[in-house]
Amino acid sequence: MRFGLTAFCTAESLAPHELAPLVEEAGFHLLLFPDHTHVPLDRASRFPGGGDLPDHYRRTYDPLVCCALAAATTTELRVGVGVALVAVRDPIILAKEVASIDQASRGRMMLGVGAGWNAAEIENHGVAAGDRWSLMREHVLAMKSIWADEVATFDGRHVRIAPLWSWPKPHQRPHPPIAVGGSGPGVLRRVLDYGDEWLAMAGPGAPAVSGRMRQLTEMAERAGRARPAIAVQVYGDPPDEQVIERYIGVGVDRIDLTLPHADADATRRSVEALGEIIARWSAA
């Protein structure tokens, strides 16, 4: 069983280049960094985790910078963004950032993509919140052309890219894995449209992952393609081991735990403790 770890790195915790070797040594397959460009004072969008927005959401480092630092101090650990606010990031720049990290790390980059839950955060970038799903799709498709084609181009409703050259190309061909995050009604369709993985964000009120896994398999068969990989986020400090067992039992491909945000010493202890928890399954 493979396990990932999501970490909110800030100036008040371990830096990414200090954290990543500990995560690799603890037996994790993947280290993910969330993406929040800023946090608006507008609180109209409800925090998906319930209650007040945790303070560290306001303090996160840029996830692409985190990925580069983490990859530079490890040899096997995969790094990624979980998930990038693709609709508000320029696809030409983001494609080059992802390709550069993937090439320099010899193929250890993955890109999670999502539309974002905070409408005010999206709108502060000049993007209408209602357009973020269609923008996300076009940005991903444009990046795929940039990564795969010697001469890249794209002509969509929102995005128009005249023929261009862009290097480096990613080490992973044709591109690093694209994990589509979310739990809403349209997420499975998006996964099949432009994703390689479904990053299931299970939570209160979300449909059961096991049933949607069967649905995704059926949809993939009808589309004539292999079922995308399925990863699921498990929350809790410490995580509920019965929940982990349940997801292993239904056949998910990876389970991503969440590292509690804390100071450097507490973070070191948490990584060690989480490594001990996953050892019984990851060693199997």
C-alpha positions in Angstrom: 0.0 0.0 0.0 1.3 3.5 -0.9 0.8 6.4 1.4 1.1 10.2 0.7 1.4 13.0 3.2 -0.1 16.5 2.8 1.8 19.3 4.6 1.1 22.9 5.2 4.7 24.4 5.3 4.9 27.9 6.7 7.6 30.1 8.4 6.3 28.6 11.7 7.0 24.9 10.8 9.7 22.9 9.2 10.8 24.2 5.8 10.1 22.0 2.8 13.8 21.0 2.3 14.0 20.0 6.0 10.7 18.2 6.1 11.0 16.1 2.9 14.0 13.8 4.0 12.0 13.0 7.1 8.9 12.1 5.1 11.0 9.9 2.7 12.7 8.1 5.6 9.3 7.5 7.3 8.2 5.5 4.2 5.9 7.8 2.4 5.6 7.6 -1.3 4.4 11.2 -2.0 4.6 14.6 -0.3 1.9 17.0 -1.3 1.7 20.8 -0.7 -1.7 22.7 -0.8 -2.2 25.8 -2.9 -3.6 29.0 -1.5 -2.3 32.2 -3.1 -3.8 34.3 -0.3 -6.8 34.2 2.1 -9.4 36.9 1.6 -11.0 38.5 4.6 -14.3 37.7 3.0 -15.6 34.6 4.7 -18.7 34.0 2.6 -17.2 30.6 1.4 -17.6 28.0 4.1 -14.4 26.2 5.1 -14.9 22.6 3.9 -13.4 21.2 7.1 -16.0 22.9 9.2 -15.6 25.6 11.8 -13.2 28.5 11.5 -10.4 28.5 8.9 -7.2 27.4 10.5 -4.6 30.1 10.9 -1.9 28.3 8.9 -4.0 28.5 5.7 -3.0 32.2 5.7 0.7 31.4 6.0 1.5 28.7 3.4 4.5 28.9 1.1 4.0 28.7 -2.6 3.5 25.0 -3.4 5.7 24.9 -6.5 8.6 26.4 -4.5 7.9 23.7 -1.9 8.1 21.0 -4.5 11.4 22.2 -5.8 12.9 22.4 -2.3 11.6 19.0 -1.3 12.8 17.3 -4.5 16.3 18.8 -4.1 16.8 17.0 -0.7 15.4 13.6 -1.5 16.1 10.8 -4.0 12.9 8.7 -4.3 10.1 10.7 -2.7 7.6 12.0 -5.2 6.4 15.6 -4.7 3.3 17.4 -5.9 0.7 20.1 -5.4 -2.5 18.9 -3.8 -4.3 20.7 -5.3 -3.2 23.6 -7.6 -5.7 26.4 -8.2 -5.1 25.9 -12.0 -7.9 28.3 -13.0 -6.0 31.3 -11.6 -2.5 30.2 -12.7 -1.1 31.1 -16.1 -0.9 27.8 -18.0 2.3 28.7 -19.9 4.1 29.6 -16.6 2.7 26.7 -14.7 3.6 24.2 -17.4 7.2 25.4 -17.3 7.4 25.3 -13.5 6.0 21.7 -13.4 8.2 20.5 -16.3 11.3 22.1 -14.7 10.8 20.3 -11.4 9.9 17.0 -13.1 13.0 17.2 -15.3 15.4 18.2 -12.5 14.0 15.5 -10.1 14.1 12.8 -12.8 10.4 12.3 -12.9 9.2 12.7 -9.4 6.6 15.5 -9.9 2.8 15.1 -9.9 0.2 17.8 -10.3 -3.1 17.8 -8.5 -5.6 20.2 -9.9 -8.8 21.6 -8.4 -11.2 24.5 -8.9 -10.9 25.8 -5.4 -13.5 26.1 -2.7 -13.0 29.8 -1.8 -14.9 31.9 -4.3 -13.4 35.2 -3.1 -9.9 33.9 -3.5 -10.6 32.9 -7.1 -12.3 36.2 -7.9 -9.4 38.3 -6.5 -7.5 36.9 -9.5 -10.0 38.4 -11.9 -11.7 35.0 -12.5 -15.4 34.6 -12.2 -16.0 31.8 -9.6 -18.6 30.2 -12.0 -15.9 29.9 -14.8 -13.3 28.1 -12.7 -14.2 24.6 -13.8 -14.1 25.4 -17.5 -11.0 27.4 -17.0 -9.3 24.5 -15.1 -10.1 22.2 -18.0 -8.7 24.5 -20.7 -5.6 25.3 -18.7 -4.9 21.6 -18.1 -5.4 20.8 -21.8 -3.2 23.7 -22.9 -0.4 22.5 -20.5 -0.7 19.0 -22.0 0.1 20.4 -25.4 3.0 22.5 -24.0 4.4 19.4 -22.3 4.0 16.9 -25.2 4.3 18.9 -28.4 7.4 20.4 -29.9 5.2 23.2 -31.3 2.4 23.7 -28.8 -0.9 25.5 -29.4 -4.4 25.7 -27.9 -7.6 27.3 -29.0 -10.4 27.3 -26.4 -13.2 29.5 -25.1 -11.0 31.0 -22.4 -7.5 30.2 -23.5 -5.9 30.8 -26.8 -2.2 30.0 -27.3 -0.5 30.8 -30.5 2.1 28.3 -31.7 5.1 28.3 -29.3 8.2 26.5 -28.1 8.6 25.7 -24.5 11.4 23.7 -22.8 12.3 21.8 -20.7 9.9 19.0 -21.5 9.0 16.9 -18.5 11.1 13.8 -17.7 7.8 11.8 -17.5 6.3 11.4 -20.9 4.0 12.7 -22.1 3.6 14.6 -18.8 3.6 14.1 -15.0 0.4 12.5 -13.6 -2.6 14.8 -13.3 -4.7 14.2 -10.2 -8.1 15.7 -10.3 -9.2 16.6 -6.8 -12.7 16.9 -5.5 -15.9 15.2 -4.3 -18.6 17.1 -6.2 -21.0 15.6 -8.7 -18.9 16.4 -11.8 -15.5 15.2 -10.5 -15.6 11.7 -12.1 -16.3 13.2 -15.5 -13.4 15.6 -15.1 -11.1 12.8 -14.1 -11.9 10.8 -17.3 -11.8 14.0 -19.4 -8.2 15.1 -18.5 -7.0 13.3 -15.5 -4.8 10.3 -14.6 -6.0 10.0 -11.0 -8.9 10.9 -8.9 -7.8 12.5 -5.6 -10.9 11.9 -3.6 -11.5 14.4 -0.9 -13.8 12.4 1.3 -15.6 14.4 4.0 -19.0 14.9 5.8 -21.8 14.8 3.3 -19.7 13.4 0.4 -20.9 10.2 -1.3 -19.1 7.0 -0.2 -15.8 6.5 -2.1 -16.4 2.8 -2.7 -19.6 3.4 -4.6 -18.0 6.1 -6.7 -15.0 3.9 -7.4 -17.4 1.4 -9.0 -19.0 4.2 -10.9 -15.6 5.5 -12.1 -14.7 2.0 -13.3 -17.9 1.6 -15.2 -17.4 5.1 -16.8 -13.9 4.2 -17.8 -15.0 1.0 -19.4 -17.6 2.8 -21.4 -15.0 5.3 -22.5 -12.6 2.6 -23.6 -9.8 3.5 -21.2 -8.2 2.0 -18.1 -9.6 3.1 -14.8 -7.7 6.1 -13.4 -5.8 5.6 -10.2 -7.7 6.5 -7.0 -6.2 8.2 -4.0 -8.2 9.3 -1.0 -7.4 11.8 1.7 -7.8 10.7 5.3 -8.0 13.3 8.0 -7.4 13.1 11.7 -4.6 13.5 14.2 -3.8 10.6 14.6 -5.7 9.1 11.6 -8.3 6.5 12.3 -6.7 3.2 11.5 -10.1 1.6 10.9 -10.7 4.2 8.2 -7.4 3.3 6.6 -8.3 -0.4 6.7 -11.6 0.3 5.1 -10.1 2.2 2.2 -7.5 -0.6 1.7 -10.3 -3.1 1.7 -12.2 -1.3 -1.1 -9.0 -1.1 -3.3 -7.8 2.5 -3.4 -4.4 2.9 -4.9 -3.0 5.4 -2.4 -4.0 6.9 1.0 -2.9 10.5 1.8 -2.7 11.5 5.4 -2.5 15.0 6.7 0.5 16.3 8.7 -0.7 18.5 11.6 0.7 22.0 11.4 3.1 22.7 14.2 6.5 24.0 15.1 9.6 22.2 14.0 10.1 19.8 16.9 6.4 18.8 17.0 6.5 18.3 13.2 9.4 15.9 13.5 7.6 13.9 16.1 4.4 13.8 14.0 6.2 12.5 10.9 7.9 9.8 13.0 4.5 8.8 14.5 2.8 8.7 11.2 5.6 6.6 9.7 5.0 4.1 12.5 1.3 4.0 11.7 1.7 3.3 8.0 4.6 0.8 8.4 2.2 -2.2 9.0 0.6 -1.6 5.5 3.4 0.0 3.4 5.8 -2.9 4.3 3.3 -5.5 3.1 
